[in-house]
Amino acid sequence: MTPAKAALHEPDLALHVEDLTVSYHRKPVLWDIDLDIPPGVMAAIVGPNGAGKSTLIKAALGLVRPVAGHVRFFGQTYGSVRRRVGYVPQRSSVDWDFPTTVLDVVTMGLYGQLGWFRRPGRAERARALAALEQVGMQDFAARQISQLSGGQQQRVFIARALVQEADIYFLDEPMAGVDATTERAIVALLKGLRDAGRTVVVVHHDLQTVRRYFDWLVMLNVRVIAQGPVAEVYTADNLRRTYGGQIALLGPDGAP
């Protein structure tokens, strides 16, 4: 076995998290997380406020330093596969007053491939425009990002991730604060990525749409409560264990 082969850990999984613990000011936000997500699924991470959903993504991407544990993408460290990973942060975490155009924002998604000292050329701008077309924002390429609506801003950030042509995408509440039309467009786009063999991991807040949108589910509340195919994991018992108290089990159409 070659050293490269020996270094792989769970190569058949798109995401493998083992014994991950993250603390803020000595208070555990994530505790002893074990998580496996196979390739080619559209996965939701759900849980109450403060459950650690966003922190889990940030820790996986090296944006937050864990106290313990490790993360592997396709059997390798994030640093080894960075170009295969796309990330859409929460819209509220972005400075939308920064003076730049829609096309420039999307082109920034290619900087990891270009390096900071090589300027994007015609080919890169063509890729950025193609990504904008995928999200229906090609007519806004020259618009300042501060002039966009919330839903339009979200589409632009998804285009910035799409232009990377990644194998796994992480999106932190992409449907938060968008209208119904934009939500349907985002879901259709993400399902298209899944159907093309990509892995899509979404922090999601709306339990009414989980079974309609996703095929894999992670239920989180500081610890992983349950994980697996939605049809198996989305149960009244797991919902109560995740959210506490009495919570209705909703059907795929949002009805109790």
C-alpha positions in Angstrom: 0.0 0.0 0.0 1.4 3.4 -1.0 1.7 6.2 1.7 -1.0 8.1 0.0 -3.4 5.2 0.1 -2.4 4.5 3.7 -3.3 8.1 4.7 -6.9 7.8 3.5 -9.5 7.5 6.3 -13.0 6.4 5.3 -12.5 7.3 1.6 -16.0 6.0 0.7 -17.6 8.9 2.7 -18.1 12.4 1.4 -17.8 13.6 5.0 -16.5 11.7 8.1 -16.3 13.4 11.5 -14.9 11.6 14.5 -14.8 12.5 18.2 -15.2 16.2 17.3 -15.6 18.6 20.3 -15.7 22.4 20.0 -15.8 24.8 23.0 -16.4 28.5 23.3 -15.1 30.0 26.6 -14.8 26.5 28.0 -18.4 25.7 27.3 -18.9 22.8 24.8 -20.8 23.9 21.7 -20.3 20.5 20.1 -19.6 17.4 22.1 -18.0 14.2 20.8 -19.5 14.4 17.4 -19.4 11.3 15.2 -20.9 11.9 11.7 -20.9 10.1 8.4 -22.4 11.5 5.2 -22.2 9.4 2.0 -21.6 10.9 -1.4 -24.4 11.9 -3.7 -27.0 12.8 -1.0 -28.8 16.0 -0.1 -28.4 16.2 3.6 -30.0 18.5 6.1 -28.6 19.4 9.5 -31.4 20.4 11.9 -31.7 21.3 15.5 -32.8 24.0 17.9 -31.1 27.4 18.2 -27.7 27.0 19.9 -27.4 23.3 18.8 -24.1 23.9 17.1 -25.3 23.5 13.5 -23.2 26.4 12.0 -20.3 25.6 14.3 -20.2 22.0 12.9 -19.8 23.3 9.4 -17.2 25.9 10.4 -15.2 23.3 12.3 -15.3 20.9 9.4 -13.9 23.7 7.1 -11.2 24.8 9.6 -12.9 28.1 10.4 -13.2 27.1 14.0 -10.6 25.2 15.9 -11.9 22.1 17.7 -10.7 20.9 21.1 -10.5 17.3 19.9 -11.4 15.1 16.9 -10.8 15.1 13.2 -12.7 15.6 9.9 -12.1 13.9 6.6 -13.5 14.7 3.1 -13.4 11.7 0.8 -10.8 10.2 3.1 -8.5 13.2 3.2 -8.0 16.3 5.2 -9.7 19.6 4.2 -6.3 21.1 3.2 -5.8 18.2 0.7 -9.2 18.6 -0.9 -10.0 22.3 -0.5 -10.8 22.8 -4.2 -13.4 20.0 -4.0 -15.4 21.8 -1.3 -17.8 24.7 -1.8 -19.2 26.9 1.1 -22.1 29.3 1.3 -22.1 31.1 4.7 -25.1 32.7 6.3 -26.2 35.8 4.4 -26.2 37.8 7.7 -22.5 37.2 8.2 -21.5 39.0 5.0 -20.8 42.8 4.6 -23.2 43.5 1.7 -22.2 47.2 1.7 -18.7 46.3 0.3 -18.4 48.1 -3.0 -18.1 45.4 -5.6 -20.2 44.0 -8.4 -22.1 40.7 -8.6 -19.7 39.3 -11.2 -16.7 40.1 -9.1 -18.3 38.4 -6.1 -18.8 35.2 -8.1 -15.3 35.4 -9.6 -13.9 35.4 -6.1 -15.0 31.8 -5.9 -12.1 31.0 -8.3 -9.4 32.6 -6.2 -8.6 29.3 -4.5 -7.8 27.8 -7.9 -6.0 30.9 -9.3 -4.1 32.0 -6.3 -4.1 35.5 -5.0 -1.5 36.8 -7.4 -3.1 35.7 -10.7 -5.9 37.9 -11.9 -9.0 36.3 -13.4 -9.1 36.3 -17.2 -11.7 35.8 -19.9 -12.1 32.1 -19.1 -12.8 32.7 -15.4 -15.3 35.5 -16.1 -17.1 33.2 -18.5 -17.3 30.5 -15.8 -18.7 33.2 -13.4 -21.3 34.3 -15.9 -22.3 30.7 -16.5 -22.8 30.2 -12.7 -24.9 33.4 -12.5 -27.0 32.0 -15.3 -27.6 28.8 -13.3 -29.1 30.9 -10.5 -31.0 33.2 -12.8 -28.8 36.3 -12.0 -26.9 36.8 -15.3 -28.8 40.1 -15.9 -27.4 41.5 -12.6 -23.7 40.8 -13.3 -22.8 44.5 -13.3 -25.0 45.5 -10.4 -23.5 46.4 -7.0 -24.3 43.8 -4.4 -25.7 46.4 -2.0 -28.5 47.0 -4.5 -29.8 43.4 -4.4 -32.7 42.0 -2.5 -32.0 39.4 0.2 -33.0 36.5 -2.1 -30.9 37.9 -5.0 -27.9 38.1 -2.6 -28.4 34.5 -1.6 -28.4 33.4 -5.3 -25.2 35.3 -5.9 -23.4 33.5 -3.1 -24.7 30.2 -4.3 -23.3 31.1 -7.7 -19.9 31.9 -6.1 -19.9 28.3 -4.7 -21.1 26.8 -8.0 -18.3 28.3 -10.0 -15.8 26.2 -8.0 -17.4 23.1 -9.5 -16.9 21.3 -6.1 -17.8 17.7 -5.2 -19.3 18.7 -1.8 -21.2 21.9 -1.0 -22.0 23.3 2.5 -24.8 25.9 2.8 -25.6 27.6 6.1 -29.4 28.3 6.1 -29.6 29.2 2.4 -33.4 29.5 2.5 -33.5 31.8 5.5 -35.3 35.1 4.7 -35.9 34.4 1.0 -39.3 34.4 -0.7 -41.1 31.2 -1.8 -40.1 31.6 -5.4 -36.4 31.9 -4.5 -36.6 29.0 -2.1 -38.0 26.7 -4.8 -35.3 27.8 -7.2 -32.6 27.2 -4.7 -34.0 23.7 -3.8 -34.2 22.8 -7.5 -30.6 23.9 -8.1 -29.4 21.9 -5.1 -31.3 18.8 -6.1 -29.8 19.1 -9.5 -26.3 19.1 -8.0 -27.3 16.0 -6.0 -28.6 14.3 -9.1 -25.3 15.0 -10.8 -23.5 13.1 -8.1 -22.5 16.0 -5.8 -23.0 15.9 -2.1 -25.0 18.8 -0.6 -25.0 19.6 3.1 -27.5 22.2 4.3 -28.1 23.8 7.7 -31.9 24.0 7.6 -34.5 25.4 10.0 -37.9 24.5 8.6 -39.0 21.1 9.8 -42.1 21.3 7.5 -40.0 20.9 4.4 -37.3 18.4 5.5 -38.9 15.3 4.1 -39.8 17.1 0.8 -36.4 18.6 0.2 -33.8 16.1 1.6 -32.9 12.4 1.5 -30.4 12.4 4.4 -30.8 13.9 7.9 -28.6 14.8 10.8 -30.4 15.8 14.0 -28.1 17.8 16.2 -28.3 19.3 19.7 -24.7 19.7 20.9 -24.4 16.0 20.2 -25.6 14.0 17.2 -29.0 12.7 18.2 -29.7 10.7 15.0 -28.4 10.5 11.5 -29.2 8.6 8.3 -31.9 8.4 5.6 -34.7 10.8 6.2 -37.3 8.1 6.0 -35.6 6.3 8.9 -34.5 9.2 11.1 -37.4 11.6 10.9 -39.4 10.2 13.8 -41.4 11.6 16.7 -39.0 10.2 19.2 -35.9 11.7 17.5 -37.7 15.1 17.2 -38.5 15.1 20.9 -34.9 14.1 21.8 -33.5 16.8 19.5 -35.9 19.7 20.4 -37.3 18.6 23.7 -40.9 18.8 24.9 -43.8 18.0 22.6 -43.2 18.6 18.9 -45.5 17.4 16.1 -44.3 14.9 13.6 -44.9 16.6 10.2 -45.6 14.7 7.0 -43.8 15.4 3.7 -46.4 17.9 2.7 -46.0 19.8 6.0 -49.2 18.4 7.5 -49.1 16.8 11.0 
